[in-house]
Amino acid sequence: MISLFVKTERQKIWLQRLQDIETKFKNQSAEIDELAIFPKENIQDLVDMGYSSITLPEAYGGKGLSIYDMVLLQETLASYDATTALSIGWNLGVIGELFEKKLWPDEKLEFFAEEILNGALVNRSVSEAQTGSPSRGGRPGTHAVKKGDYWVISGRKTFTTASPALTYFLTSAWIEEKQKVGFFLLHKDLEGLTIDETWDVISMRGSGSHDLVLDHVKVDESKLVELPDTPGGQLSGWNLHIPAVYLGIAQAARDYAVHFANHHAPNSLNGPISQLPNVQQHLGEIDLELIKARHLIYSVAAIYNDESRKGLLTNELGVVKHTVTNSAIMIVDKAMRVVGAKSLQRSNPLQRYYRDVRAGLHNPPMDDMTIKKLALTAIEQDKDV
């Protein structure tokens, strides 16, 4: 079904590159989950093929792929191994937003582009145990204090996905003297920066989303790279890498269920269970959800890429994440109903998809925030009539 959304020769080339590693990634997926191993080898394979810099603009030496391209590739990659896709996806999204919005002065972007091209990986470190998701506007407990020509940063960040492989942590901290939240670019080798391996969950077990611990980390003035006006920031089209991953999981679950239905033939039937009306009902509903979710995410990605229409987007980015994630959960559930009790076997990939897909509910933006924003927008629009 994804072939309907492939538009360019460049997309075909990158899809083929991913297909070349499909078997390897799929074969390692169960072990990554079972042992909660961060997929360092997979990530390195992606770095080696240049995948980690696909969202870096061509003007800076990158591949210059669009949000639409990224969604297409991330969905495909997630159908092979969701942990790998989500981990590299944060890097792609951060890079894409940084350079699209020119969040830093150009000399810093030039420096960072070189780092990316040399294999550096980055993610934002923003969540904390006390404040939760920064999208809700909480002030970080992590703080930065100016001492002479340096900043001294202390605190603890949670949910730092891909922490075992990251070169840089783009870390939020409260700056008392400025009464603002600032973002600091912290290299992994800084003294006082450590990773506390706290990640022990049932979803995305290999994502390495450990705690980042900062104990009086000292950096010079230049490492304060952002002073945003709003702590939570605005939703970015580059965040579509998140629902793309859960759409990929849903596709993998759908494919497994269809194959099972066509090949599972109990002796109580004269043929496979795919002939049964209730099985066909589930499979039809699965494809219905997939088609709706896929058309939504790709249409919004296409609009975001179009400068003449981009400004017309209001709540669509949040709606995509809400719709795709919840559809993906429904799809995996229906796939398990098709397969039955066998889907609960630890050797069966469906139980992994079932656990992994639920992680999407806890990636930003949260469902309640999306619904509330839709309601408030409708109310305000009516006032203007």
Secondary structure, DSSP 8 states (H G I E B T S, - for coil): -GGGG--SHHHHHHHHHHHTTHHHHHHHHHHHHHHT---HHHHHHHHHTTGGGTTS-GGGTS----HHHHHHHHHHHHHH-HHHHHHHHHHHHHHHHHHHTT-S-HHHHHHHHHHHHTT--EEEE--BTTTB-GGGT---S-EEEEETTEEEEEEEEEEETTTTT-SEEEEEEEETTTTEEEEEEEETTSTTEEEE-----SSSTTS--EEEEEEEEEEEGGGEEE--SSTT----GGGGHHHHHHHHHHHHHHHHHHHHHHH---TTSSS-GGGSHHHHHHHHHHHHHHHHHHHHHHHHHHHHH-HHHHTT-SSHHHHHHHHHHHHHHHHHHHHHHHHGGGGGSTTSHHHHHHHHHGGGGGSSS-HHHHHHHHHHHHHHHHHT-
